[in-house]
Amino acid sequence: MSFSYTVRESVSGFRRTRLSSTLSIVTICIALLLMGLFAVITIHAERFLEDLRNRVELEAFLVEPAATVAIDSIGQVITAFEGVDSVMYVSKATAAEIFKREFGEDILTVLDFNPLPPSLKIYLKDGYKTSRQVQIMETRLRTMPEIESVIYHKAMLEVIDKRAGNIHNVTLALGVFISLSAIVLVSNTIRLAIYAKRKLIRTMELVGATRMFIRLPFLLEGILQGIIGGVLAVGLLYGILGYLLRLVSPELAAFVHMEPAFYVAVLAAGALLGFTGSVISVLRFIGSGNGH
Amino acid sequence: MIRFHEVTFAYNSTKVLDNVSFEVKPGEFVFLVGQTGSGKSTILKLIYMDCLPTSGSVMVGKYISSQLGRRETPLLRRTLGIIFQDFRLLDDRSIYDNVAFTLHVTGVKGAEIRKRVLRALAEVGLSHQRNKMPAELSGGEQQRVVIARALVNTPHFLLADEPTGNLDPTTSREILQLLKDINTRGTAIIMATHNYELVRRVNERILQVREGKVYEVELRAS
């Protein structure tokens, strides 16, 4: 079998059945565009939730009066807890400054004394910023006699956890659905292309072509169509994310950013989609009708 | 050698061939005659193993239907040349490419392809038409291209399924003469036809397919 002939046959087969080839390419392009946009939305929704999650911190208020030595040792104990990234001490004076920044008034002017207790801000490592882990941490902190109370954005964390779970499930279901639909669409379109070439296939069978020789040009053609569909989809996605989004919503455009690897992945997905679609059709419709 | 041994072939529980046995030796010219639907094409299909016997066996050279593996079917077909009534030319490529196609498929290399295609086209008298597309040729010329395509692989047997079915009487006689010439050079030919006028023109072996059986027929001098 001559490989160069097979390649030439794939390329010229492409020209010979322009309509069905174009249909395949457009189908692959639309499928990839859908999958790409879906990936962009999913990635950014997760990125947004991750940003929110990164803001999670616990604040443990200390029992007054707290001696400087005691604060240092509590800080060291908490830093050694599993999942703690760092601990920052907020003195009464710093708390007063924060109050002034937030409310525009000096607490000493309002009340004549500073009621704000000193506290420790506890930052957690990635993977420990879930409501369950934070709750475990809170319980542990509350058992310490030097700590009067612990606060954190409990409600926000619960919402993030719930939404993240939902996003994962929806992403998985939709991802599988879109991929399967794309494969079915592409395989059907390639089946039409094979049907258009049934005379060629029959002649090949009768003059002694092996099944692999008959199938290979269709598989290569599928990959080629996938790559062309992929290039078109990459162009459209780049245009939508880089230009169209900026025109429609500059704020959203500033937030949305995709790495070059994403575009390479879309291209690879195109080739894979073309290949898978043609494999399905080729295995089903070529070389199964000779009485064996 | 082609040998049918007690071959029965049923299609959708209808018996097309019933316990048929015959042989075709290398270099023979055999007419397969019978009415439309009598089973002539089925016999040819059984030879190139497009279908397999319901019972009995077909032997073509070293290939036996009952022992034929999937991968061997293409190898068997490379020892045969097949000619169809409806030509089955690929209308998207030139005459040259139509003939060369068989050699590409069977893995022959470039320079050898050129030599063999030009020789086959010369044999059927179409060298000068090699760059034309099939649609630009007459029916007789198209059938010559099909013969060239069948010949280019130097087959042991040439199977012709109603090769003159779509041609006028004069062109039919020319095609028959061409097949006779090919046969003279050693290629065995099995030609299915229902054109008795054509069969009478040459004194060759005749097998008649009738009601599922195959009979040897002697032509009566008229």
Interface residues (C-beta under 8 A of the other chain):
Chain A: M1 S2 Y5 R16 K199 L200 R202 T203 M204 E205 L206 V207 G208 A209 T210 R211 F213 N290 G291 H292
Chain B: Y48 M49 D50 C51 L52 L68 R70 R71 T73 P74 L75 L76 R77 R78 I82 R88 L90 D92 F101 T102 H104 V105 T106 G107 K109 R149 N153
